[in-house]
Amino acid sequence: MNQSRENWGSRMGFIMAAAGSAVGLGNIWRFPYMAGANGGSAFILIYLVFVFIIGLSVMIAEFAVGRRTSLAAVGAYKHYSKRWTFAGVLGVVSAFFIMGFYPVVGGWALAYVFKSLTGLLSNAGAIGDVFGGFITNPIEPLAWMGVFLLMNVVIVAKGIAGGIEKAGKVLMPTLFVLLILIAVRSVTLPGAGAGLAFLFQPDFSEVTGQTFLAALGQAFFSLSLGMGCMITYGSYLSKEEKLPNNALIVTALDTGVALLAGIAIFPALFAFGMEPAAGPGLVFVVVPSIFAQMGGIGTLFAAIFFVALTVAALTSSVSLMEVVAAYLIDQKQMERKKAVYSTGFIMVITGILSSLSLGIMSGFTILGVGVFDFFDILTDKIFLAIGGMLLAIFVGWVVKKEDLEDELTNGGTLTFGLFNIWYNVVKYVIPVAVAVVAVLGIMDIAQ
Ligand code: PFF
């Protein structure tokens, strides 16, 4: 094994960094609007089942492969079988594509910290127009995206323990506290009960094949799975750590934050009589509107909310950038700084195209959608699910069972035959389940 490899400085540091990767725009920006658009509670229930059966197992599998090989995604696959290199490369491509739109939204979040403080909320009726005008502007969002990407480059260039871990340790707890504050404010509004009912009383009448695919894609996206991110983070993990326990903690934290974001948004949304199916603008339009109606204190809450969103986005995007950088470092023998700077440079270009596709470049489409949507839909609906399925097949059928047992148990045994349960879920259940959900979902979309 590779003795000189960097390691996480501490257990807490690893958990915070891995949870930092998982908890991001996926939880606070995407989860609420996906739940809103897919009927609320039924979507959430399906999502939870996918998270704890498929997601948790895949996360353990990614950690195991990463730590076993001490290599990032591509190297880890290659280590076992050259024929599987493509699966690792698909992961790097996914990371790169997600970074095609993620920094754009990260930039919006950053901009909204300042917009909230400087008067966005003073005219509640104009908030929707402000958002529409802002994201279609050819210059302003580009500048914020640039600042956001620069923060990523600075953190990732510093390396694992020095950069990503330090940032995660400070920023993640801040995020929890901020969200709890907002959730408490939201559920104590008069009329908040309808929002809680929307979130927690299952109504299966609107469930279709697409709902399942959306929930599966959301589960992979939110847990940072299916593209080698957790393989890469696992590769820096010390041999003493218990992989299943760490995976369970990260999954629980990620799910907790998504639900907390739902509880922060929907009760207030219903209390003010707004539309749950507001789409990607939900956070940026509805949340400031909600806060605007609270008067002076609302300005402060809104700013706090967008700090939390920026923080969450940043600790995730550094992990995406790390996947691409680690590939260049491990496979192309590039020096870290050089790998990060060149990755950052290309991401500025994809980010610009993506941001402009919402405004002046909206006429330019790839397969019928703009650049932003192309990156988003391709990764969320297709690449991550395929990546997760490939990983499960790889771990179930290519990696030696003894190696896996050794990694999962740290050379001992797991109680209640848990190892065998996990192994069979990964080997048989996940490949079949993902294939069925993908086929049904795509057939449903094609109709
Ligand atoms: N999990 C992140 C989020 O929920 O925003 C996004 C993400 C990060 C996806 C890292 C994939 C990944 F590898």
Residues whose N, C-alpha, C, O or C-beta is under 5 A from the ligand:
A	BS01	PFF	S21 A22 V23 G24 L25 G26 N27 F221 S222 L223 S224 L225 M227 C229 S316 S319 L320
